[in-house]
Structure formats: structure tokens, C-alpha cells
Amino acid sequence: MLHSGQTLETAYKFLAIANRHVEIRPLLVEFLAEFKGLTGCSAVGILVLDGEQNTECAVFEGFCQDSFKLENFPVTGIDRRICTDVIAGTTDPSKPFYTEIGSFFINRRSDFRATVSDDEKGQPRNDCNAHGYESVALIPIRSGTSIFGLIHVADMRENMVPASLVGELEKIGLVLGNAIQRVRLTQSLRDSEQRFRALFDNTGDAIILWEVPDSGGETRVIESNQVACDRYGYTRDEMLRLTARDLNTPESYAKTNVSSETFQRTGHLTVQLVHRTKSGQPIPSEVAAHRFELNGKPVILSVIRDIRKRLEQEAEIRSLAAFALSNPSPILRLSNKGVILFANPAAVPLLREWRVSIGDVLPSPWPERASNNWKTGEEFETEIEIGGTAYALTLFPDKENGFLNLYGLDITSRKTVERQLKESLDRLEKLNNSLPDAIFVVRRPGNRIEYVNRRVIEMYGYAAEQCLGRTPGFLFPDRASYLAQSRRLSVAIRGGKAAEGLRTETFQRRESGEVFPCELIQTFQSHPDGSLSTINIVRDTTEQRNSQAEIERYQHRLEDMVAVRTQALGSEIIQRQKAENDLRLLFDREQTLSSALRQQIEERSLYTRALVHELKTPLTPLLTASDYLEASLTDETARRFAHNIKAGARNMEKRINELLDLARGEVGTLRLTYRSFDLVGLLAKIAEYVQPEAAHRGIHLELDLPQTPIQISADPDRLRQVVSNLLSNAFKFCRKGGHVKISVRPEADGPLIAVADDGTGISTADLPHIFEAYHRGQNTDKKRLGGLGLGLALAKMFVELHGGQIWLKSAIGKGSTFYFKVPCSKS
């Protein structure tokens, strides 16, 4: 047990332990040993979490392993809730077992169990830290507001963790938290230095850092990469003892004037020098020097490129010039004024394009370029295209011989490849930008973003330039989650999982600060220089998660609905079986009635056809005889009687034909004969035909027809019969002096024909039956009207056979209007 006099000594002891460790596990092991003696408890343990709140390291003594694992997050129940509250640093005023910073401690199990619900109590277990021990303390390991883990002490005895001990353990937890943070920062710095060193040593150029003396001394090497050591043949220790004079030939050393005005003003200088190795071998080099301050002292960083191969290529170009006539590439020799002194045969396309010959001056701007390059001694390079052939032109001053050489190289194939590559890259870029997922590429080592597609900008809210060149940590919710993902990625790469990649469910952060769930798919691509690109595909799963949650809620509701529905389904099945039996009986009855009805219709049709045949057989000679009598008789009275016989026979023939049409319609043998005709002309002829009858009845017949024809495809004879029947019906119901009107109006789906009268009208009781065969009205003077009542039934049949429709409007004492409409063409 800790006494007050030991407080200062204990603090120093734990501080000393914290300061001498650079790794977490040895630090925890030594802390744990001190806790055992400090607390006097039989069980002590320390749990450290990583950035994603998973166990990074755990040491314990006196606990069984299963018991100590109860502190990790996957455990459910009261034990997990206590540990979560402590790690989060929360307190509960309603329960007296938490300190102000969130530590939990009890000294009697019964006191704690009295504060939890019956559901939380469970059964006492000796291996359960919350129920099996009498004394328990859980102390958060913290640094500032960050929680790094948990200190756990427990004992079967009562009163082993008084408040004074808990207070001291909280102070030690703060010391331990600061030590853990320091160790992590040290490890991060060490990793960063290793990455920088790997980049420094694996670059393709030699890199040397020089110390600039205060005055008059030699610049001395203070750092170099491995490439420089290998190139010059020195060990690293030997390199650190060299000066600029040691690495340069005497001629080159004279050119290394680091005090030049340009270098002092700009801090940058690029120059060609000849370095020498340890064995004295010369190495032509291009040196890019940069001046800056390091720790308050001026230094120079030199990036040195071996240009031996480039000089060999230039020498090869110059040697080719000696064989200008046989050279397949264009070669011209110019004066310093741009005058053409010589041109080989391969240069003819250039001369033709420029419209010049040997002895002429090249067109502008070549004379100006020749003059300028002659003065400076520098080369000039450009590219042109002539007649579908691309050339790379190099203007090279040859001061030893007093002229300039213009070398041309056919680069058509290279330009074609470059164009195809650009087109391929453009297609790839369009494809990447059309994908619904964000894609960004990170180059290792260095972990810098080198490519983002448009979806990254839309998903995260950053502009492309805000992403390129940065490490992707700013896309993660916090530093810990980024480091955890980096570790997983490193493990996957070391494990040789480059082919299948790494798939992770994680979270990302937008520029607005919003954190969203996503699926992160990472694949790898190796490069010839040994570097590695990580291709990161980010798929926002917010909607997917919301949909999944909605599906789960719906499934719960569906289960409740199924339970209710299942209960009602039994009775419903019984009711349906009864209904099916009733329907089966009705169906059998309907089948019997339908069969009887078909037989009745067939018998009726046979009877009607037989009746029509029997009636028309004696009617034919009667019509012939009446025609002969009317034509041959001279006595007026006899001729009038013959005319009446003829009219009666014609009326009987009409009634017989109506019966025949009705019978054909009922059995489906009535056919229409379609042809194209003018509907307006047909209506005019019908009106002309019935005009005498209207005049005889004293009825005024009116036509309302358009001036232009209405061309339709239909059966004109049947439509004439429809209109004639409607007019006949109108004449019957009109008194002397009445009006009957025929009208037609073009419409989009077919012409609308109307026959209106101002006669007696039709009663409401008769309207539903007006188009039924043999119906002649309930309150009409059937003797006066005559007929079989087939006219309107046939009219309806003929209209519907055309695919049209017929209807009416009527009122007693106000007359009737019959409308019908047929399509303009056969459907």
C-alpha cells in the first residue's frame, strides 16, 4: 500500500522508467513490475490502444488471459461498459465509483452490484473483473485530452484500492501516457528519417551537401548519398573528408566559383564540370547547385548527373556530319548570318518547304537564331512538320571550322507513338473521370499523391492542386486512422499481396470536416526504378449503409407483419376454399347456360336464315311482276295499285335484308368491304336521296357539311345504311314542320357525324335499350311508326364493325341527336 511519504520517490521512480525506454512493450513490462509492489494487489495489467482503438500491446500479471481480454471492445455486457467509460474519460454522478477524470474503483463487490440492474448483474464469476474481485480499479492512461489505454488492478480482498492510491495511479497514468506519446513520436521520427534516407540513397543522381566556409576556406563535403559514393569510388567516411578541389579536375575546379554574382543573387547555378573518381578517371557531369541555410549556416546542395552518355550521343551526331552526303538525316551548314553553305540530299524537303537553295539566306527567324547561337556558343533545338514528316532540328555552332551545322532527325514514328500514348492517356483519363469511385495514386517512397481523378474533387471537396504532392493523411478522419491504414498497407506489400491488393471498410473526411463511410480498395504497381505506386479506389458507402439499415428496419417490420398475416391466413384459406367451391359451382352452371345459349343462338340464326330464304323466294317474282305491271298498265287507277304493290314489296325486301344482316352479325359472318371515298360527298348524296321523303312528310332537312372533302377508308354501303337508318328514325319522330339536320366535323381520331331532330324525344326508360334489336319504345305509337325495330341495332353493329362507336343525347319534347364516329382508315 502506498503511503504519503513515498509519493515523491514513487513519481521520480516512474519518471526514470519512462525516460529510459524507446519501445512500448519494455516500458509497460517495467511499469507493471513496479505496480505490483506499489499497489499490493494480486492482479495488475496495462492495456495500450492504437489509433483505431484496437489493442496494440497488453501486459498483465495475476489475471488469467481470458479475464484480461474482457477489457477489449468486442466484449459485451457490464464489463465492456465500465472499460469503455474509463477509456473515454467519462464519469457518472449517479454512481459513486468514478473520479473526476473518469477512473473507476470499488472496494466491495456488493456496493457495486447494488447500483446495477438485474439484467446487468449476471452470475458471480471468479474470472470476471467486475464481479469476481472485491477491489477493482481501472485508471485511464492519458496525455492531455488523449486516452492511450488502461491500468487495471484487482484483488479478492476488500479496501485494496483506496482513493489515495487511485489518485497516485492517475498521476502515474499521466506519466505513462506522456512516455507512450514520446515513444510513438520517436518511432515516427525514426521511420521518417529512414524513409528520407531511402529516398536520398535511391535517387538516380549523385547528391552532395557542401559546407560553405566563412571566408577563404575550401567547401567541404558534409553529407552524400550512396550513389555519389559508388560513382566516385569512396566510402562514406572518405567522402566526408573531401573538398571541392578533390572531386574536380584542375580545369573544372577553376569554374566552381561559388562566389559568382549570379549564384549569390539567385542561389541557383547549373554548370558542366569534369569530376574525377578516387582512381583519377574523369567523369563529365552536369551539376545543379542550390544555396540555402541549414541550422543558421550556409550550405550548398549539389545534384550531379553523369552526362557521359549524352556527350557520346552528341559526338555521334558530329561524326555523322562528316558523312553528310550519305547521311539519311537532313544536314545543313550555315554561316553565322544564316546563309546556306551546304545541304545534303536528305535536306531537300526542308529547302523545298522554306523555298530556298544553297547560297540563299534561311527564312526568319533562322538568321537571328544563327547569329545569337554563334555568339553564345549554345545549341538550339526545335521540332517542325513537313508534308506529314516530323523533324527534330538541332543548330550546333562549330567555331573551330567557322560555321554552324543544322542537323535534322526524322521523329515521325516517335511523334506517332507520343500521339497514340497521349490519346491512350486521354481515354484513360476520361474513363477514370467517368467512374463513380474516387481514384488517387500515391507514390512510395515519399507517400505523395501524384494523381487524382475528377470524382476525388467531387467526393472530398478539394481542388486537384490541394491534393497533389501531399501525403493522403488529410483525407482520413484523424492521424491514428491514417497510420493504422498505412501499417495494414505495408503488411500487405511485404506479404506479397500486390496481385489481389487490399480491401478495407473505413472512414474518410471531406474538406468540410464531414466524415463518411467508404470502401477503400488499394492495389499496387511497381516501377523500374524500384518505387511503388499505390492505386487507391474510394467508394462512398453512405447510401449503401443507409439502405442496409432501412432494409433491416423493414425486415423487422416485415417479420411483425408476417406474424399477423400468418395468424389471419388460416381463416382466409378456409374462406377462399369455400369461395372456390362456390365459384366452381357457378362456373359449372355458367358452362351449362353458355352451352344452351350457343345452341339457342345457332337455332335462332338457322331459323332467321330459313325465314329470310322462305320470304325472299316468293318476293322475287312479286317484285318482277309489280315492275312489269307498273310499266305496262295504262289505266291510272291500276297503275297506282301496281305502284303500291311494288312499294310494299320493296319495304318487305328491306325488312328481310335487315333480318339477314342482323343474323349475319350475330354469328360473325357479316364482312365489310373497305374502299377510299369522300365522306362529305356520300352524306350529300344520302341527303339528296331522302329529300323527297322529307318533303312528303313536311320536314325541313338541313345539311352542315365542310367545304373540303374528308377522305376515309371504310365500307360506303354500310355507312350509307347507318345514316339512312338514323334519318328514317328521325323522320318517324318528327311532326310536320319539324327540322332534321345532318352534320360532320373532322377530329383527330376520325370524323364525327351527327343526325339531329326536334321531334318528340326518347324517354329515360327507353334510352338503355334504344340500340337493342326489336325494341320500339315502351310509350310510342307502334302502329303509326311501323318497322321491326332493327334500324338502330343494325346501325350500331355496322359502326362497331368499323372500330367506331355510336351514342345519342335525347330528352322528351326536345328531340334527339345521334352521334357516331369511325376511324379514317382500317386499323
LINCOR-V16341 format. One record per pair of residues at least 4 apart in sequence whose ideal C-beta (glycine too) atoms are under 6 Angstrom apart, sorted by sequence separation. I is the first residue (numbers start at 1). GAP is how many residues later the second one is. If there is no record, write none. Layout:
i = <I/I>
gap = <GAP/GAP>
This chain:
i = <2/6/34/35/49/50/63/75/76/99/116/128/161/196/197/198/213/224/234/242/248/276/277/307/323/327/334/335/343/356/362/365/369/411/452/455/456/462/477/491/510/527/541/554/561/562/565/568/583/590/612/621/628/629/690/720/734/762/766/790/823/21/63/70/75/85/116/142/155/161/229/234/242/248/258/293/294/351/373/385/398/442/443/462/476/492/633/664/665/694/714/746/747/762/799/21/50/92/98/106/125/126/263/276/361/476/509/526/633/664/769/776/810/91/97/124/125/129/140/141/212/229/320/324/373/384/397/398/432/442/443/694/744/745/799/36/48/60/113/141/245/274/275/333/507/524/525/808/809/35/48/70/97/210/211/291/333/354/383/395/396/440/441/473/633/744/229/274/275/321/441/492/507/508/524/691/730/796/808/47/91/211/289/290/332/369/382/395/743/766/32/71/90/138/139/244/273/440/452/522/523/630/766/807/17/46/89/208/209/289/331/381/394/489/629/630/742/765/776/32/138/209/272/273/439/505/506/522/775/806/45/224/287/288/332/343/380/393/452/741/774/86/137/208/271/330/440/504/521/626/630/687/44/55/287/327/329/330/379/391/392/438/740/773/804/28/45/86/136/207/221/270/328/340/438/449/503/520/804/43/221/285/286/325/392/449/626/739/42/43/95/135/208/269/324/330/340/377/433/502/518/519/626/738/773/802/803/133/206/221/252/286/390/432/433/438/448/449/501/518/738/771/799/82/134/151/206/252/268/339/373/390/501/518/519/770/771/45/133/134/220/284/338/374/389/449/518/626/734/47/134/137/201/267/284/338/373/447/516/517/803/109/129/135/200/201/206/218/219/248/249/390/517/680/730/734/771/108/135/498/516/623/733/32/248/249/284/622/730/733/107/247/338/517/137/148/338/680/726/29/106/139/442/477/680/28/139/678/679/25/105/141/148/338/477/24/353/475/489/679/104/139/143/336/370/619/682/686/697/141/142/143/336/699/2/103/141/334/710/349/676/686/690/102/143/336/477/698/1/674/677/698/699/700/701/702/703/704/705/616/615/699/710/78/673/672/233/234/612/232/233/612/612/762/461/462/761/763/108/460/461/761/79/89/107/461/608/761/78/86/107/761/732/761/86/609/761/762/608/687/761/105/759/758/89/605/757/683/757/67/87/105/756/605/729/64/87/103/754/755/754/725/103/753/752/333/334/725/750/333/334/679/750/722/750/332/750/331/722/330/329/329/718/321/212/444/714/209/210/317/443/209/441/442/726/208/441/207/440/205/206/439/48/49/205/437/438/48/47/437/47/46/45/714/44/43/662/41/712/713/42/713/39/41/41/662/672/658/665/655/661/658/31/674/18/14/24/15/14/18/2/22/2/199/198/199/195/51/52/51/51/52/51>
gap = <4/4/4/4/4/4/4/4/4/4/4/4/4/4/4/4/4/4/4/4/4/4/4/4/4/4/4/4/4/4/4/4/4/4/4/4/4/4/4/4/4/4/4/4/4/4/4/4/4/4/4/4/4/4/4/4/4/4/4/4/4/5/5/5/5/5/5/5/5/5/5/5/5/5/5/5/5/5/5/5/5/5/5/5/5/5/5/5/5/5/5/5/5/5/5/6/6/6/6/6/6/6/6/6/6/6/6/6/6/6/6/6/6/7/7/7/7/7/7/7/7/7/7/7/7/7/7/7/7/7/7/7/7/7/7/8/8/8/8/8/8/8/8/8/8/8/8/8/8/9/9/9/9/9/9/9/9/9/9/9/9/9/9/9/9/9/10/10/10/10/10/10/10/10/10/10/10/10/10/11/11/11/11/11/11/11/11/11/11/11/12/12/12/12/12/12/12/12/12/12/12/12/12/12/13/13/13/13/13/13/13/13/13/13/13/13/13/13/13/14/14/14/14/14/14/14/14/14/14/14/15/15/15/15/15/15/15/15/15/15/15/16/16/16/16/16/16/16/16/16/16/16/17/17/17/17/17/17/17/17/17/17/17/17/17/18/18/18/18/18/18/18/18/18/18/18/18/18/18/19/19/19/19/19/19/19/19/19/20/20/20/20/20/20/20/20/20/20/20/20/20/20/20/20/20/20/20/21/21/21/21/21/21/21/21/21/21/21/21/21/21/21/21/22/22/22/22/22/22/22/22/22/22/22/22/22/22/23/23/23/23/23/23/23/23/23/23/23/23/24/24/24/24/24/24/24/24/24/24/24/24/25/25/25/25/25/25/25/25/25/25/25/25/25/25/25/25/26/26/26/26/26/26/27/27/27/27/27/27/27/28/28/28/28/29/29/29/29/29/30/30/30/30/30/30/31/31/31/31/32/32/32/32/32/32/33/33/33/33/33/34/34/34/34/34/34/34/34/34/35/35/35/35/35/36/36/36/36/36/37/37/37/37/38/38/38/38/38/39/39/39/39/39/39/39/39/39/39/39/40/41/41/41/42/42/43/44/44/44/45/45/47/48/48/49/49/49/49/50/50/50/50/51/51/51/51/51/51/52/52/52/52/53/53/54/54/54/54/55/55/55/56/56/57/58/58/58/59/59/60/60/61/61/62/62/63/63/63/63/63/65/66/67/67/69/70/70/70/71/72/72/72/72/73/73/74/74/76/76/78/79/80/80/84/86/88/88/90/90/90/90/92/92/92/92/94/94/96/96/98/98/98/100/100/100/100/100/101/102/102/103/105/107/108/109/111/111/112/112/112/113/113/114/114/119/128/129/132/132/133/133/136/145/152/157/158/159/160/161/161/163/164/166/246/247/247/250/429/429/430/432/432/433>
